[in-house]
Amino acid sequence: MRGLGSGWALTDIAVTDGWLINTKLLNGCFELTDRYFEAVYPAASRPYVLLAQCGISVGELNVYLEVTAPTGIRRALKTAGIGAGQTIAGAISGNTHGSAINFGSTPDFVVGLQLVTGSGRSLWIERASHPVLNDEFVSRLGAERIRDDDVFNAALVSFGAFGIIAALALETDPLYQLRFAPVGTIAHDALKQKLQHLDPNAPPGLYHYEFVFDPYSQHGPAMEAIATRVG
């Protein structure tokens, strides 16, 4: 039994001789009040944590964070890729894309996940080193708690092998924009040197760096895109 997600994979990874579960109607978002947080979790960070169901797409999640959230607080994912059609659980459990120089990729903003296993257990998994939601939340969810860094990291990018991810707790940021400079070209030798000595603080505010090149040719230049974070 596997989750179908958005079916964006270019391979047959979602094909199975068992059951495929369409999770796309599990696309809700839920705000969390102070009563559900561990006392050690910073109060100033709590308005930026939300619970997202597994089937919500990255695009739907962006609309909720920026426009429709009932709190009125405009937020943004800490990082994302150019596409927005993947389900959030699929994008994270497959680590599909999205990275920032000083942050990481999409799984790095997840602080808790609900995993439903093949034996029928509902588990709420967090890092022991970063406790976020308390026992009352886990009880209301009808789940069992596991708080272990290794188990969390294994379940986070698991390609669906551990069970069905039903929901995720996400840490977001206040709304910001990325300001892209015009796309330029760079020689392969210069790109190699740059990647070996890339200064994540130059230019000031550097948040995103990417390059594109033809893997079958070392003669033409590569293209590079640089973005700084505003807000």
Secondary structure, 3 states (H helix, E strand, C coil): CEECCCCCCCCCCCCCCCCEECCCCCCCEEECCHHHECCCCCHHHHHHEEEEECCCEHHHHHHHHHHHCCCCCCEECCCCCCCCCCEHHHHHHCCCCCEECCCEEHHHHEEEEEEECCCCCEEEEECCCCCCECHHHHHHHCCEEEECHHHHHHHHCCCCCCCEEEEEEEECEECCEEEECCCEEECHHHHHHHHHCCCCCCCCCEEEEEEECCCCCCCCCEEEEEEEEEC
